[in-house]
């Protein structure tokens, strides 16, 4: 199962931590893992390269942790929250469709 931790303070999303494998299909053919990977990597790249957010990135196979370092930077706050809330919405919808393969954990 893929576990996706969405880290929040109130309505502010601070980052996400993804671990595991969906086990929906064999490695390399798993459409759920592929979907989550695309969302996670696209979100990371948007934060880093598009809005130039101050983020910490820790990656290894089957594990990605993205956290905001400076939440109070008003120049990018709105854009960062739009990106992170879009990610949260997308993975939550996938978890609803594939409850045996994806678990969403909201932490505050």
N, C-alpha and C positions, 0 to 999 in steps of 0.2 A: 504494500500500500504506500502511496505517496502521502506524506504528511506535509502540510503547508501551514506554517505558523505565521499569522499576520500580527505584527507587533503594533500596538496602538496606545496612545494616551488620549482618552476621550474620543473625539472624531478624527484626530490626527494620526495618520498612518506613519509609523516610524521605520518600517522595513518589513522584510519577509525572510523566512528560513524554510527551505524546501529540502526534504530528505526522502530517500526510499525509491522504490520502483513500483509502478502500477500493477505489474503482473497480469496485465490484460492479454498480452500476446508475448511470444518469444522476444528476447532482447534484439533490438534492431528493427522489429516489426510492430512495436507497441505504439499505437496511435495516441493513446492517452499520455504516455511519457513524452512523445513528440510534441503534443499540444502544450503540455506544461512547460517543456523546455523552450519552445518558441516564445511563449508568454514571458517566462522568467528572463530569458536572454534579451528579448526586445525591450522589456521594462528596464533592465539594468543598463542597456545601451542608451535608451532615451534619457534616463536620469544622468548618466555620465557624459554622453556626447552631445545631447540636444540642449538640455537645460543647465548643464555643467553643475549639477548638484554636488554638494560635499558629502560623498557616500563612502562607506567602507565595504569592500567586496572580499568575501572569502569563498573560494570555490575549490572543490575537488569532486571526483566522480561520485554522483549520487547525493551531492550536498552543496547547496548554495545559500549563502547568508548575505543579505544586502541590508545595511543599516544607514540611516541618515546621521551624519555627524553634527550638523548645525541646523536644527529645526527652525531657528528664529531668523533665518535669512529671508526677509520679506520679498526680496527681488525674485526669488525662485519658489517661494512657499506655495503659492497657488498652483503653479505649473507642476511642481513635485507632487502635490496632493492629487491633482487630476490624474497624473500618470499612475501613482500608487493605488488610487481608488479604482481606476479602470482595470488594473491588474487584479485587484481584490474581487471586483465584480465578475471578471472573466473566469477566474479559478473557482469561485463560489458556484457559478453556473455549471461548470464542468463537474464539480463535486456533487451537485444535485443530480446530474445525469448519470454519474458513475460513482454511487456511494460506496461500492465495494472496493474501489480502487483509489479514491482520493478522500482524505480527511482534512478539513479546515479547522485550525485551532486559532481562535482569537485571544490574544493575550493583552492585558492592560497593565 
